[in-house]
């Protein structure tokens, strides 16, 4: 299905901006969690786990929306290297939005920690308890978070480049303006 309007589908735009806010909040919460040993640590952890699972679920929905409603084509005059970078970075973002929560869930499972989504909703462990796996996954979770932050910043930079410098309608297609 092609997108003749030159706009992202409304569900794609809603999910994009909702998840952008959630991911940005999650990155700040994650940094705050690892930088704090105060009482804030437990409070941030109680936010971090359900927010991560919400991001995972919404990423799956978002991927389904993208497959059902393909994005509008990039400008014809955009250099091929930039088109490749745009496509690669979008798929990397999808992979990270799915991998990060799964790695976090696996890490907690390996550490023997419960993944609570509220006072009574506990997710099952997806890995057996293992100190070695916990240590590896903890480092992997941190590195993936850094990669997510860098990819997020590159995506933001590209959006601003298209919106403020090229003014080619790419940013408008996600904001909801005319392309």
N, C-alpha and C positions, 0 to 999 in steps of 0.2 A: 504494500500500500504506500503510494507516494503521498507526500504532503504538499498539495498544490498551493496552499495558502501562504507559504513562506513563514509560518508561525509554528512554534511547538504546540502540541495539543494542550488544552487547558489542564487535564490531569498531570501531564508532564511538568508544566510550569508550576503548579501548586506543589507537587512533590519536590521539585528542584529547590524551591525557596524554603520550604519547610525543612527539608533535609540539610540544606546549607546552614540554616540556623542551628539545627540539632548537632551537626558535625562540629561546627565552630564552638558551640557550648561544650561538647564532649571533649574537644581538644584542650580547652581551658580547664575543665573539670579534671581531666587526666593529669595535667601539669600540676594543678593544685593538690591533687591526691598524693602524687609522689614527692611533692615538696613540703608536705605538712605531716607532722606527727602529733598535731594538736587534736582537739575534739572535732575539728572540721574534717579530719580525714574520714571518720566513720560516716558523717553526713554526706560528704562527697561520694563516698563509695555506694551509699544507698541510692544516690541519683545515677551514678555511673552505670551500674548493672542494668536496670530496666531501660535506661536510655540507649544503651548498646543493643539490647534485644529489639527495641523499637526501631532503631536504625537498620538492623538486619532485616526485619520484616518489611519495612518500607522499601529497602533496597531491592528486595525480591519483587515487590509490587511495581516499583519503578522500572525494573528491568522488563517486566511483562508489558508495561505501558509503552516502553520504548520499542519493543519488538512488535507490538500491535500498531503503534503510531510512530513510524520512523521520523527522525528529525528532518527539518527542511535542509536542502542542500546548502553547502557552503558557497560563498561567492565564487563565480567562475574564474575571476582574475586572481584568486588567492594562490600563491605559489604552492606547488605540490608538496614540498617539505612541510609547510605550515598545515596543509590539509592532513597529511599523515600524522603530524604531531597532535593535531586536534582530535583525530579519531583515536589515536593511541592513548592520549591522556584521558579521554572520556571512558574508555574501556578499563583503564587502570583505576579510575575513580570507582567504577562499578565493582571491580575486583576487590578493592580495598574496603568499600562499604560492606561487602559480604565477608571478607576474610578477617577484618579487625574484630568484629563481635564473636566470630567463631573461634578465633585464636584466644580471645579473652575468656570465653566460656570454657574452652579446653584447658587453658592455664589454671583457672579456678578449680576445675574438676581434678586436674592432676595434683593440685595443692590440697585437695580434700576440703575446699571451701564451698559452701552452698551458693548457688546463684538464685537469689531471692528477688522476685519481681514485685514484692509487696509483703505484707505481714504473713500471708499464708500460701502464696504461690511460689513454689520451689521448682526450678527446672532440674531435670535429671542430669547426672554427670555424663559427659560424653567421652571421658577418658578415665582409666583407672588411676588411683593415687600413685604418684611417682615424683619424688623430689627432683630427679634429673629432668623429667619432662617439664615439670613446673618451671625450673630454672631456664631451660631452653625457650619455652613458650613466653616466659616473662620478658626475656630479651627480645624475642621476635615481636611481641606486642609493642614494645617500645620503639623498635626500628620501623615497624609498619606505621606507627603513629607519626613518626618523623616523616616518612615517605608520604603519608596522607596529607600532612601539613604542607609539605613542599609542593605536592601536586595541586592541592587546594589553592595555594598562592599563585602557582603558574596559571591555573584556570582563571582566577580572579584577574591576574595581569592580562591574560589574553582577552578576557571580556572587556576590560577597560580599553585595551588597544583597539578592539573592534568598535567600541562605542564612542570613544573620544578622539581617536586618531583616524582610523579608516572610515568610520561612520558608514558602514556597509550594511547595517541592519541586522547583523548577527546578534548583538546584544538586545536589540529591540524585539527580536523573535522570541526571546525568553522572558523579557520584561512584560511584553504584552502590547507594545506599541506597533506602529506600522513599520514594515520592513522596507 
